[in-house]
Amino acid sequence: LRVAISVAAILSFENPRSKDAEAGAGLGEGDPLSRESLSALAQKRSGDVFATLSIMREYEEQANANASQLYSFCQRNGLHVTVIREIVQLKKQLANICASRVGAGSGQDGNLEEFSVLQ
């Protein structure tokens, strides 16, 4: 469930990698359904989801170890700080929704085993 929530959050935003790297990956001109245009759009919107999952894992480990260094972590690794923060916020919101739905469906008070890990 944790991975599904992470993937949903990642795919909801632009690629968190550096703005400079994205600037050169604009949409292809001409046919909007061309292979080049779709590839550029996929790269801009999500990039490699597995790579982004790895980035998010590292970011969250850094947040647990030393939250005051998150901005420099993003700069050091070429990450867009705002996008990373938005992904983290959406993950928390999705975890809350899942926890409340699981609890409502099973007669419990919203307990989801993985929920505590996600916060």
Number of C-alpha atoms within 10 A of each C-alpha: 12 14 10 11 17 24 18 16 20 27 16 14 16 20 23 26 21 15 15 11 11 16 10 9 15 14 18 16 10 9 10 12 11 13 11 16 18 15 17 18 18 16 18 22 17 20 19 12 16 12 11 20 15 11 18 18 13 13 21 15 12 15 14 11 11 11 13 11 11 18 13 12 18 19 12 9 12 15 22 18 17 12 16 23 14 16 22 20 14 19 23 18 16 20 23 19 14 19 20 17 16 16 15 13 10 10 9 13 13 18 18 17 10 13 19 11 9 17 12
